[in-house]
């Protein structure tokens, strides 16, 4: 069984791990609603991806919430168009 001959020091260990840091996720504005969305991801607010609706966001909501959400989305679209 392979065993290291000497213990690796803190400096050597940390230099080796210098590339293992996490990167920040680049967020872009959704073209339809303007919400920040990670790249290559469907918008959780309006359910669109690359200009097409891929997620039916309103399906999970009950009637009152659905009306409020529809109204909110139409207002966002109108403000983006102007």
N, CA, C and O atoms as CSV, one atom per row, in Angstrom:
chain,resi,resn,atom,element,x,y,z
A,1,UNK,N,N,0.836,-1.175,0.000
A,1,UNK,CA,C,0.000,0.000,0.000
A,1,UNK,C,C,0.888,1.248,0.000
A,1,UNK,O,O,1.872,1.310,0.737
A,2,UNK,N,N,0.541,2.243,-0.827
A,2,UNK,CA,C,1.353,3.451,-0.951
A,2,UNK,C,C,1.128,4.371,0.238
A,2,UNK,O,O,-0.006,4.658,0.620
A,3,UNK,N,N,2.234,4.827,0.812
A,3,UNK,CA,C,2.184,5.722,1.961
A,3,UNK,C,C,3.157,6.867,1.691
A,3,UNK,O,O,4.272,6.619,1.233
A,4,UNK,N,N,2.763,8.129,1.964
A,4,UNK,CA,C,3.701,9.229,1.736
A,4,UNK,C,C,4.894,9.141,2.691
A,4,UNK,O,O,4.744,8.787,3.860
A,5,UNK,N,N,6.082,9.470,2.172
A,5,UNK,CA,C,7.292,9.384,2.995
A,5,UNK,C,C,7.333,10.481,4.055
A,5,UNK,O,O,7.748,10.247,5.190
A,6,UNK,N,N,6.891,11.698,3.665
A,6,UNK,CA,C,6.902,12.810,4.608
A,6,UNK,C,C,5.568,13.532,4.565
A,6,UNK,O,O,4.841,13.491,3.572
A,7,UNK,N,N,5.275,14.187,5.661
A,7,UNK,CA,C,4.029,14.939,5.745
A,7,UNK,C,C,4.108,16.175,4.842
A,7,UNK,O,O,5.146,16.834,4.774
A,8,UNK,N,N,2.992,16.488,4.142
A,8,UNK,CA,C,2.930,17.672,3.287
A,8,UNK,C,C,2.619,18.889,4.150
A,8,UNK,O,O,1.683,18.870,4.949
A,9,UNK,N,N,3.400,19.936,3.985
A,9,UNK,CA,C,3.225,21.145,4.785
A,9,UNK,C,C,2.002,21.951,4.360
A,9,UNK,O,O,1.435,21.738,3.289
A,10,UNK,N,N,1.608,22.888,5.235
A,10,UNK,CA,C,0.430,23.714,4.959
A,10,UNK,C,C,0.591,24.529,3.681
A,10,UNK,O,O,-0.339,24.630,2.881
A,11,UNK,N,N,1.760,25.101,3.493
A,11,UNK,CA,C,1.993,25.955,2.329
A,11,UNK,C,C,1.867,25.156,1.031
A,11,UNK,O,O,1.208,25.591,0.087
A,12,UNK,N,N,2.495,24.000,0.994
A,12,UNK,CA,C,2.438,23.149,-0.203
A,12,UNK,C,C,1.000,22.700,-0.475
A,12,UNK,O,O,0.535,22.720,-1.614
A,13,UNK,N,N,0.311,22.297,0.588
A,13,UNK,CA,C,-1.075,21.850,0.446
A,13,UNK,C,C,-1.956,22.976,-0.090
A,13,UNK,O,O,-2.755,22.760,-1.001
A,14,UNK,N,N,-1.810,24.178,0.474
A,14,UNK,CA,C,-2.650,25.296,0.060
A,14,UNK,C,C,-2.331,25.768,-1.352
A,14,UNK,O,O,-3.231,26.192,-2.077
A,15,UNK,N,N,-1.067,25.703,-1.752
A,15,UNK,CA,C,-0.709,26.056,-3.130
A,15,UNK,C,C,-1.347,25.078,-4.109
A,15,UNK,O,O,-1.811,25.475,-5.178
A,16,UNK,N,N,-1.367,23.829,-3.751
A,16,UNK,CA,C,-1.976,22.815,-4.618
A,16,UNK,C,C,-3.481,23.053,-4.747
A,16,UNK,O,O,-4.057,22.833,-5.812
A,17,UNK,N,N,-4.104,23.495,-3.683
A,17,UNK,CA,C,-5.552,23.700,-3.680
A,17,UNK,C,C,-5.972,25.093,-4.169
A,17,UNK,O,O,-7.155,25.427,-4.120
A,18,UNK,N,N,-5.038,25.891,-4.631
A,18,UNK,CA,C,-5.357,27.271,-5.008
A,18,UNK,C,C,-6.355,27.352,-6.156
A,18,UNK,O,O,-7.053,28.359,-6.278
A,19,UNK,N,N,-6.449,26.338,-6.995
A,19,UNK,CA,C,-7.355,26.357,-8.143
A,19,UNK,C,C,-8.717,25.748,-7.832
A,19,UNK,O,O,-9.568,25.666,-8.717
A,20,UNK,N,N,-8.936,25.323,-6.602
A,20,UNK,CA,C,-10.185,24.658,-6.247
A,20,UNK,C,C,-11.252,25.624,-5.737
A,20,UNK,O,O,-12.313,25.187,-5.293
A,21,UNK,N,N,-10.992,26.915,-5.794
A,21,UNK,CA,C,-11.957,27.894,-5.296
A,21,UNK,C,C,-13.216,27.925,-6.138
A,21,UNK,O,O,-13.197,27.554,-7.312
A,22,UNK,N,N,-14.306,28.368,-5.540
A,22,UNK,CA,C,-15.585,28.450,-6.254
A,22,UNK,C,C,-15.668,29.774,-6.985
A,22,UNK,O,O,-15.150,30.789,-6.518
A,23,UNK,N,N,-16.328,29.757,-8.140
A,23,UNK,CA,C,-16.508,30.973,-8.923
A,23,UNK,C,C,-17.892,31.543,-8.692
A,23,UNK,O,O,-18.822,30.826,-8.322
A,24,UNK,N,N,-18.018,32.848,-8.916
A,24,UNK,CA,C,-19.332,33.482,-8.830
A,24,UNK,C,C,-20.143,33.113,-10.054
A,24,UNK,O,O,-19.605,32.989,-11.154
A,25,UNK,N,N,-21.419,32.941,-9.861
A,25,UNK,CA,C,-22.311,32.621,-10.966
A,25,UNK,C,C,-22.650,33.915,-11.696
A,25,UNK,O,O,-23.083,34.889,-11.080
A,26,UNK,N,N,-22.448,33.919,-13.016
A,26,UNK,CA,C,-22.765,35.106,-13.814
A,26,UNK,C,C,-24.271,35.157,-14.047
A,26,UNK,O,O,-24.846,34.223,-14.606
A,27,UNK,N,N,-24.903,36.234,-13.625
A,27,UNK,CA,C,-26.342,36.391,-13.793
A,27,UNK,C,C,-26.626,37.349,-14.944
A,27,UNK,O,O,-25.953,38.368,-15.101
A,28,UNK,N,N,-27.635,37.005,-15.747
A,28,UNK,CA,C,-28.069,37.838,-16.858
A,28,UNK,C,C,-29.526,38.209,-16.634
A,28,UNK,O,O,-30.249,37.511,-15.922
A,29,UNK,N,N,-29.952,39.298,-17.237
A,29,UNK,CA,C,-31.354,39.713,-17.121
A,29,UNK,C,C,-32.200,38.916,-18.105
A,29,UNK,O,O,-31.829,38.765,-19.269
A,30,UNK,N,N,-33.332,38.410,-17.640
A,30,UNK,CA,C,-34.268,37.698,-18.512
A,30,UNK,C,C,-34.822,38.705,-19.523
A,30,UNK,O,O,-35.256,39.786,-19.125
A,31,UNK,N,N,-34.819,38.378,-20.825
A,31,UNK,CA,C,-35.309,39.343,-21.815
A,31,UNK,C,C,-36.809,39.611,-21.717
A,31,UNK,O,O,-37.280,40.650,-22.179
A,32,UNK,N,N,-37.558,38.694,-21.127
A,32,UNK,CA,C,-39.008,38.872,-21.046
A,32,UNK,C,C,-39.432,39.639,-19.796
A,32,UNK,O,O,-40.213,40.588,-19.878
A,33,UNK,N,N,-38.915,39.224,-18.636
A,33,UNK,CA,C,-39.383,39.847,-17.388
A,33,UNK,C,C,-38.314,40.692,-16.695
A,33,UNK,O,O,-38.648,41.482,-15.813
A,34,UNK,N,N,-37.048,40.551,-17.064
A,34,UNK,CA,C,-35.991,41.371,-16.483
A,34,UNK,C,C,-35.399,40.845,-15.192
A,34,UNK,O,O,-34.527,41.494,-14.613
A,35,UNK,N,N,-35.846,39.690,-14.724
A,35,UNK,CA,C,-35.314,39.116,-13.487
A,35,UNK,C,C,-33.912,38.544,-13.735
A,35,UNK,O,O,-33.638,38.069,-14.837
A,36,UNK,N,N,-33.019,38.579,-12.735
A,36,UNK,CA,C,-31.696,37.980,-12.917
A,36,UNK,C,C,-31.792,36.456,-12.970
A,36,UNK,O,O,-32.448,35.834,-12.134
A,37,UNK,N,N,-31.119,35.857,-13.979
A,37,UNK,CA,C,-31.179,34.411,-14.203
A,37,UNK,C,C,-29.777,33.924,-14.556
A,37,UNK,O,O,-29.083,34.601,-15.314
A,38,UNK,N,N,-29.328,32.769,-14.034
A,38,UNK,CA,C,-28.050,32.213,-14.477
A,38,UNK,C,C,-28.120,31.825,-15.948
A,38,UNK,O,O,-29.197,31.518,-16.459
A,39,UNK,N,N,-26.987,31.837,-16.626
A,39,UNK,CA,C,-26.960,31.506,-18.044
A,39,UNK,C,C,-27.381,30.072,-18.305
A,39,UNK,O,O,-27.204,29.206,-17.449
A,40,UNK,N,N,-27.940,29.813,-19.488
A,40,UNK,CA,C,-28.376,28.488,-19.932
A,40,UNK,C,C,-29.400,27.878,-18.977
A,40,UNK,O,O,-29.402,26.667,-18.756
A,41,UNK,N,N,-30.270,28.717,-18.411
A,41,UNK,CA,C,-31.273,28.265,-17.456
A,41,UNK,C,C,-32.605,28.935,-17.768
A,41,UNK,O,O,-32.648,30.112,-18.126
A,42,UNK,N,N,-33.688,28.180,-17.631
A,42,UNK,CA,C,-35.020,28.762,-17.824
A,42,UNK,C,C,-35.318,29.712,-16.665
A,42,UNK,O,O,-34.928,29.457,-15.525
A,43,UNK,N,N,-36.005,30.796,-16.966
A,43,UNK,CA,C,-36.347,31.799,-15.955
A,43,UNK,C,C,-37.407,31.225,-15.016
A,43,UNK,O,O,-38.475,30.824,-15.479
A,44,UNK,N,N,-37.141,31.176,-13.706
A,44,UNK,CA,C,-38.143,30.641,-12.782
A,44,UNK,C,C,-39.330,31.575,-12.586
A,44,UNK,O,O,-40.383,31.140,-12.121
A,45,UNK,N,N,-39.179,32.854,-12.934
A,45,UNK,CA,C,-40.257,33.818,-12.744
A,45,UNK,C,C,-41.305,33.721,-13.850
A,45,UNK,O,O,-42.500,33.663,-13.563
A,46,UNK,N,N,-40.869,33.702,-15.116
A,46,UNK,CA,C,-41.829,33.689,-16.227
A,46,UNK,C,C,-41.811,32.377,-17.013
A,46,UNK,O,O,-42.709,32.142,-17.821
A,47,UNK,N,N,-40.809,31.514,-16.796
A,47,UNK,CA,C,-40.778,30.200,-17.428
A,47,UNK,C,C,-40.294,30.183,-18.862
A,47,UNK,O,O,-40.588,29.232,-19.586
A,48,UNK,N,N,-39.557,31.206,-19.308
A,48,UNK,CA,C,-39.081,31.231,-20.694
A,48,UNK,C,C,-37.608,30.875,-20.770
A,48,UNK,O,O,-36.844,31.096,-19.830
A,49,UNK,N,N,-37.227,30.316,-21.919
A,49,UNK,CA,C,-35.832,30.025,-22.216
A,49,UNK,C,C,-35.616,30.262,-23.697
A,49,UNK,O,O,-36.273,29.638,-24.530
A,50,UNK,N,N,-34.707,31.151,-24.028
A,50,UNK,CA,C,-34.394,31.518,-25.414
A,50,UNK,C,C,-35.632,31.955,-26.195
A,50,UNK,O,O,-35.797,31.598,-27.361
A,51,UNK,N,N,-36.505,32.734,-25.540
A,51,UNK,CA,C,-37.667,33.295,-26.207
A,51,UNK,C,C,-38.886,32.395,-26.260
A,51,UNK,O,O,-39.942,32.827,-26.721
A,52,UNK,N,N,-38.771,31.152,-25.801
A,52,UNK,CA,C,-39.910,30.232,-25.805
A,52,UNK,C,C,-40.320,29.937,-24.376
A,52,UNK,O,O,-39.483,29.935,-23.473
A,53,UNK,N,N,-41.614,29.685,-24.164
A,53,UNK,CA,C,-42.096,29.319,-22.835
A,53,UNK,C,C,-41.914,27.814,-22.665
A,53,UNK,O,O,-42.555,27.027,-23.361
A,54,UNK,N,N,-41.045,27.414,-21.744
A,54,UNK,CA,C,-40.748,26.000,-21.536
A,54,UNK,C,C,-41.314,25.472,-20.226
A,54,UNK,O,O,-41.449,24.260,-20.058
A,55,UNK,N,N,-41.649,26.366,-19.293
A,55,UNK,CA,C,-42.217,25.965,-18.006
A,55,UNK,C,C,-43.537,26.699,-17.825
A,55,UNK,O,O,-43.604,27.918,-17.982
A,56,UNK,N,N,-44.587,25.952,-17.493
A,56,UNK,CA,C,-45.869,26.583,-17.201
A,56,UNK,C,C,-45.858,26.988,-15.731
A,56,UNK,O,O,-46.168,26.186,-14.850
A,57,UNK,N,N,-45.498,28.230,-15.483
A,57,UNK,CA,C,-45.336,28.729,-14.117
A,57,UNK,C,C,-46.676,28.815,-13.400
A,57,UNK,O,O,-46.743,28.660,-12.180
A,58,UNK,N,N,-47.735,29.061,-14.149
A,58,UNK,CA,C,-49.041,29.286,-13.534
A,58,UNK,C,C,-49.759,27.992,-13.156
A,58,UNK,O,O,-50.743,28.039,-12.419
A,59,UNK,N,N,-49.298,26.852,-13.635
A,59,UNK,CA,C,-49.998,25.588,-13.389
A,59,UNK,C,C,-50.071,25.246,-11.903
A,59,UNK,O,O,-51.093,24.743,-11.435
A,60,UNK,N,N,-49.008,25.512,-11.164
A,60,UNK,CA,C,-48.949,25.123,-9.757
A,60,UNK,C,C,-49.745,26.055,-8.839
A,60,UNK,O,O,-50.038,25.701,-7.697
A,61,UNK,N,N,-50.091,27.237,-9.333
A,61,UNK,CA,C,-50.762,28.228,-8.491
A,61,UNK,C,C,-52.272,28.011,-8.477
A,61,UNK,O,O,-52.839,27.471,-9.427
A,62,UNK,N,N,-52.920,28.438,-7.389
A,62,UNK,CA,C,-54.380,28.388,-7.363
A,62,UNK,C,C,-54.939,29.638,-8.053
A,62,UNK,O,O,-54.171,30.494,-8.490
A,63,UNK,N,N,-56.264,29.750,-8.154
A,63,UNK,CA,C,-56.896,30.771,-8.996
A,63,UNK,C,C,-56.472,32.200,-8.646
A,63,UNK,O,O,-56.105,32.971,-9.532
A,64,UNK,N,N,-56.521,32.552,-7.366
A,64,UNK,CA,C,-56.200,33.921,-6.965
A,64,UNK,C,C,-54.740,34.252,-7.286
A,64,UNK,O,O,-54.439,35.305,-7.849
A,65,UNK,N,N,-53.852,33.348,-6.924
A,65,UNK,CA,C,-52.435,33.579,-7.190
A,65,UNK,C,C,-52.162,33.633,-8.688
A,65,UNK,O,O,-51.320,34.409,-9.139
A,66,UNK,N,N,-52.872,32.813,-9.461
A,66,UNK,CA,C,-52.690,32.774,-10.910
A,66,UNK,C,C,-53.048,34.122,-11.539
A,66,UNK,O,O,-52.319,34.626,-12.393
A,67,UNK,N,N,-54.182,34.706,-11.109
A,67,UNK,CA,C,-54.600,36.002,-11.647
A,67,UNK,C,C,-53.568,37.082,-11.318
A,67,UNK,O,O,-53.218,37.901,-12.168
A,68,UNK,N,N,-53.089,37.073,-10.082
A,68,UNK,CA,C,-52.107,38.069,-9.664
A,68,UNK,C,C,-50.827,37.918,-10.485
A,68,UNK,O,O,-50.257,38.910,-10.940
A,69,UNK,N,N,-50.378,36.676,-10.673
A,69,UNK,CA,C,-49.144,36.416,-11.420
A,69,UNK,C,C,-49.291,36.813,-12.888
A,69,UNK,O,O,-48.376,37.400,-13.465
A,70,UNK,N,N,-50.448,36.492,-13.502
A,70,UNK,CA,C,-50.684,36.868,-14.898
A,70,UNK,C,C,-50.638,38.386,-15.064
A,70,UNK,O,O,-50.035,38.901,-16.005
A,71,UNK,N,N,-51.280,39.090,-14.138
A,71,UNK,CA,C,-51.306,40.547,-14.183
A,71,UNK,C,C,-49.886,41.106,-14.044
A,71,UNK,O,O,-49.501,42.037,-14.751
A,72,UNK,N,N,-49.129,40.528,-13.134
A,72,UNK,CA,C,-47.760,40.970,-12.901
A,72,UNK,C,C,-46.895,40.761,-14.149
A,72,UNK,O,O,-46.115,41.638,-14.521
A,73,UNK,N,N,-47.035,39.598,-14.790
A,73,UNK,CA,C,-46.245,39.303,-15.984
A,73,UNK,C,C,-46.608,40.221,-17.147
A,73,UNK,O,O,-45.724,40.668,-17.877
A,74,UNK,N,N,-47.886,40.505,-17.327
A,74,UNK,CA,C,-48.284,41.401,-18.421
A,74,UNK,C,C,-47.765,42.818,-18.180
A,74,UNK,O,O,-47.365,43.498,-19.125
A,75,UNK,N,N,-47.767,43.264,-16.929
A,75,UNK,CA,C,-47.235,44.591,-16.616
A,75,UNK,C,C,-45.733,44.649,-16.892
A,75,UNK,O,O,-45.234,45.646,-17.414
A,76,UNK,N,N,-45.017,43.584,-16.541
A,76,UNK,CA,C,-43.579,43.545,-16.787
A,76,UNK,C,C,-43.282,43.570,-18.281
A,76,UNK,O,O,-42.358,44.254,-18.720
A,77,UNK,N,N,-44.062,42.826,-19.063
A,77,UNK,CA,C,-43.867,42.816,-20.511
A,77,UNK,C,C,-44.127,44.192,-21.106
A,77,UNK,O,O,-43.394,44.632,-21.991
A,78,UNK,N,N,-45.164,44.877,-20.629
A,78,UNK,CA,C,-45.493,46.202,-21.148
A,78,UNK,C,C,-44.402,47.212,-20.817
A,78,UNK,O,O,-44.066,48.059,-21.644
A,79,UNK,N,N,-43.852,47.126,-19.615
A,79,UNK,CA,C,-42.791,48.065,-19.241
A,79,UNK,C,C,-41.507,47.775,-20.016
A,79,UNK,O,O,-40.759,48.701,-20.330
A,80,UNK,N,N,-41.238,46.502,-20.330
A,80,UNK,CA,C,-40.055,46.140,-21.116
A,80,UNK,C,C,-40.204,46.585,-22.565
A,80,UNK,O,O,-39.215,46.940,-23.206
A,81,UNK,N,N,-41.442,46.571,-23.096
A,81,UNK,CA,C,-41.687,46.937,-24.493
A,81,UNK,C,C,-41.543,48.442,-24.707
A,81,UNK,O,O,-41.172,48.887,-25.794
A,82,UNK,N,N,-41.834,49.218,-23.675
A,82,UNK,CA,C,-41.802,50.685,-23.804
A,82,UNK,C,C,-40.422,51.222,-23.666
A,82,UNK,O,O,-40.220,52.433,-23.749
